[in-house]
Amino acid sequence: MRNIFKLFIFIFAISIYGEVTINDSYLVGEFPLKKVVDGDTIGVDGLKESIRILFIDTEEAFKHKTAYEKTKEISDNWDDYLASKIYATKNKPIKYNTPNGYQAAVWAKEFFSGVSVVRLEYDNLESKKGFYGRYLAYVFAKKGNKWVNFNLEIVKHGYSPYSTKYGRSIRFHKEFVEAQKFAQEKKLGIWNPKGKHYPDYDARLTWWDKRGEQIDVYRNKHKQNYLFIGGNDFDYYKLKEFVNKKVKVFGLMRDVTDDGDEYIFKMPFKQFVDVFVHISKRSGIKDETLKKHDDYYVYIEADLKMDQNGKYHIYIKQQSEMRFE
C-alpha cells in the first residue's frame, strides 16, 4: 500500500502547475510554513490559529504515528468498513476516515515539500475567519518563479471536490469549476469509481451546491437589506442596534427542536456563539417544512430580544416572517 501512495505522488506531482494572479488587496501575509496537518489544513509560524483552506474538503485521514497502519487496515477491509458507515440522523452525508483522505494528506505534504514560505489570501474582506476561528484563505506556494494556488491544484488532482457548502468562490469560481471538471473527466482520486473514497459525492455536491446557490442569491439580491449571520464577520455585532425591534437576518438554520409551544433552532455565528430563533406553532409554519430546510439558509424578519446573558433571540409569530430562496 505504501508503494501505491508513492506512485500516486510521483505521477501527479510532476503535472504542470497553473499560474494564478495574486492580489495584495486580499493579502493575509507571507508566512513560514510550519506544518501540513492534512489535505485541507496547514499551520504557519506567525499566526496562532491554523488555516482552513478555502473551497476544498478532503476526506478524513488518520493522523499520528499509526496513520499508515490504520489506513491499511480499513483499506484491506474496505467493503465491510464502508458498510458500517451510515448517514447521520439528518440524512446528510457524514465524514469518516478513508484511504483517499490519507492519500490527500500525503499528496499535500509532497506538494509543499521544499516550500519554506506560503502566501495567504482571503476570498473577500467580510469573512476572514471561520466558525472555529481559523483563517479562511487561499494558500499559494512558489513553484519555480510562479505562485501556485494550492486550493485549485488539489481539486484538479482529484483529492477534493470544489466545496461550495459555505458559498462559492468569489475570486476563482470559474477556475474551480474547470479544475473539478478536469479531475472528473480524468477519473482522478475521488472521481475514480474503483477508488476507496466516499461513495456519495452526488449527494454531497447536491447539498453543498444548493447552499452555495442560496448564498449567491443573497449576495446578488438581498445583501443590502439583511445581516448575514455566520457569513459576515461584522454583521453579528450590528444586532445590538435592533434589540426590541424587528431585525432582518440571513443565516443557516441548524438543529431544529420541538419545544412544546414553539420550534427552536440555532443560527450559528462562531463556535459557542449562536442566535436562537423561536417559531410559534401558531405561525402556521409546519414541522415538515423545517425538516426539509434544516441545514440550509433562511431569511427572517422578526422581533429581536437579548436575554440576561447577552444572547440574542428572534421570535417568529407569523409565517410571512420567515422565507426560503
N, C-alpha and C positions, 0 to 999 in steps of 0.2 A: 504493500500500500504506500509506503514511503517513497518508493521509486515512481509510483504513479503521480504523486504530488510533485516530485521534482520534474517529471516530464511535462506536467501541466504548466509549471512555471516557465520552463525553457521555451516551450512552443509560443506562449503568448507574451512573454516579457520582451521578445525581440520584435514585436509589431511596431509600426511607425506611430509615434505619438503625435497627436494633432495639437497645433498651437492655438491657444485661445487668448484673446485680448484681455490683459489685466486692466484694472481700473482703480486708481488711487482714491477715488471718491468713496469706495466701499471698503477701504483697507482697514483690517483689524491690526495688522502688523506683520513683520517678518520675524520668525522665532526659531531658535534651535530646536530641532526635533528631539523629543525626549523618549517617546515610546509609541509603538504601534500596538494598540490594545487588541483590536480585531479588525474585521473588514470595514467597519464604519465608524470607528472611534480612535483618535490619537490623542497624545498628550504632548505639550511643548513646554520648554523652560520659559518662564516669564509670565505664564498665566496659571493661576491656581486651579482653575476649572479645566476639565478635559474638553475636547472638541467634538461636537456632534456634526458629522459630515452631512451636508445638506442633500436631500432628494435621493438618498440611497438607503437601502435597508437590507443588509446582508443577513443571511440566516445565522442562527445562533451557533456558537462554537465553544467547545470545552476549552478551558484555559489551564494554566499552571503546568506542572511537570508531567502530569498524566494525560494531557490532552490527546496526544497521539494514540496511546493505548485505548483510551475510552472511545475515541473516534473509530478506531479499527474494530472495536467490539460491536458498535452499532452498525458499522458497515457490513460486517460479516453476518449479522442477523437483521438485515435491513427490513425485510418484509414483516417480520414479527414486531420489530421496533415501530415501524410506521403504523401498523395496525393498533398499537397501544396508544397512539396519539389521537385524541378526539377533539371535536370543536368545543369551544367554550360555551357556557350557558347562553351567551348572546347569539349563538350561531354565527360567530365570526371566526375566521381562521386564527389559530393560535401559533405561538412561536416555540420552537424547540431546537435542540442541538442536532446538527446534520453533518455528514461528511462534506457537503458543499460549503457549509459555514466555516468549517475548518480550512478548506482549500482557499476560501476567500481571505481568511486571515493570513494564511501562508503567502498568498499572492500579494496582498497589501504590503507585507513585510519585505517581500522581494522588490516590489515597486519602489519602496522608499530606501532600499539598500544603497548606501553611498550618498544619500541625501542628508546633509547636515542642517540645512535651514529650509523651512517651508514658509510660504506666503499664505496668509489667511485673508479672505474677503467675505463680506456679508452679501446676501442676496438683495436686501433692502435695509433701510436705516430705521425702520419701525419695529422690527422684530430681530433683536440681536442675540438674545438668549432664549433657550427653550424651557420646557416645563421643569426640568431638573437643574436649571441654572447653568447648563453648558452652552458655550458659544456655538451659534449656528453659522457654519461657514463653508465656503469652498476652500479646498486645500490645493495649492499649486506647488509643484516641485520642479526644480530646474533639471531638465534633461538636455545636456549639451548647452546650447545658448537659448533654449526655449523654456518658458514657463508652461508646464503641462497641468491641466485640470484633472486631478485625481478622481473627482466625483464622476466626470464623464467617462474616464477610462475604465473604471470598474464596472460601469453599466455596459460599456462597449464590449468588454471581455466576458460578460455573462455571469458575473458573480453577484449582481444585484439588479433588481428591476428599477425602473425610474419610479420613485416613490412620490406620489402626489397626495399622500394622506393628510398632510398639513398645508396643502396648497401647491400649485405648480410653480416651477422656477420662473421668476420674473425676468432674469437676465439670460438664461440659457435653455428655455423650454424647447425650442426647435432642435438644438444640439442634443438634448437628452432624448427626444423622440427618435432622432436619427440613430443615436448610439444604441438604443434598445432595439430598434428595427434591425440594425446590423447583427446584433447578437442573436436575435430570434431567427433571422434568415440563415445564419451560420450554425444554429443549434448549439450555441456555446453555453456552458455552465448550467444555469437553472433552466435553460431552454432546450437542453438535451433530454429527450424523453427517456433515455436509459440512465440518466444521472441519478444520484442519490441526494435528492433535494425535496423541498415541499412539492407535493403533487397538485396543489390547488391554486396556482397563480392566477387562473381565470377569475376565481372568487376574490382573491386579494386585490387584483387590479380593478375589478368592478367596484369594490368598496372604496378603494383609495381614489379612483378617478372621479367617482360621484362627489366625494368630499372636495377634491380639487376643483371640480366644476362649480360647486357651491361657493367656494372662496373667490373664484374668478368673477362670478355674478356679483358678489358683494363688492369687490374692488371696482368693477365697471359701472355698477348702477347705484349702490347704496352707501358707499364709503363715507360720503359727506354727512350722512344722516344718522348713522348707527355707530356706537362704540364697539370695537372688535375685541371682545374679552378672550384673551389667550392668543391672539394673533397680532396684537399691537402692544408693545411694552408700556406705553403711556396711557392707554385708554382706561385701564382698570382704576388708575388714580384719579381719573376725572369723575368717577361715580359719586364721590362725595358732594359734588355740585348738585346732584339730583336727589339727595336723600329727602324723603317725604314729598317727592314729586314723581311724575311719570318720567321714565328713562327709556331710551331706545338702544337696545343692545343686539349684537350678533355674536353667537358663540356656539360651542359644542354642547349638545345635550347628552349627558352621561349619567349612568346609574340611576335610572328611574325607579322609584319605590312607591308603594301604595301605603299611605299613612292615615287610613281611615277616611276622613272627610276631604282629603286632598292627595294629589300626587306631588312628589318632590324629586327634583333632580339637581345635579351639580353642573355648573358651568365652570370648568377649570380655568384658572389663570396660571398659577405656578403650583409646584408641589406644596401641599397642605394649605393652599390658598384658593378657595372656590367662592363663586357666587351661587347662592341657593335659590332655586326657583320653585315657588309653590303654586300649584294649579288647583283651583277649586273644582270639585267634581260637579258643581252646579254650572260650570262654564260651558259644558257640552262637549269638551274635549275628551275623546274616548281613550280607554286603555290600549286598544289595538293600534290606534294612531301613534301613541307614544312609543309602543314597542317597535313599530315599523320604522320610526325615525330615530330610535336610540342610537347614539354614537354618530349622528350626523349633525349638521349645523341648522340653527333655528334663529328666526328673527322674533324679537319680543319688544312690545311697547306697553309697559305696565308700571304699577307703583313700586317704588324702591324704598326700602327701610334699612336701617342699620341697628343691629342688636347691641346689647351692653358690652359685648366682647369685640365690637368693631367689625363684625361680619355682615356682609350685605345679603339682603333677602329681597327677591322680586315676587310680587303677588299677582297672579293672573286670575281675573274674575270672569272674563268673557272670552269666548273663542276667538274673537277678532284681534285679541291682544297677542296672539302667537301665530306665526305662519312659517311655512317652509317653501323654499325655492330651489 
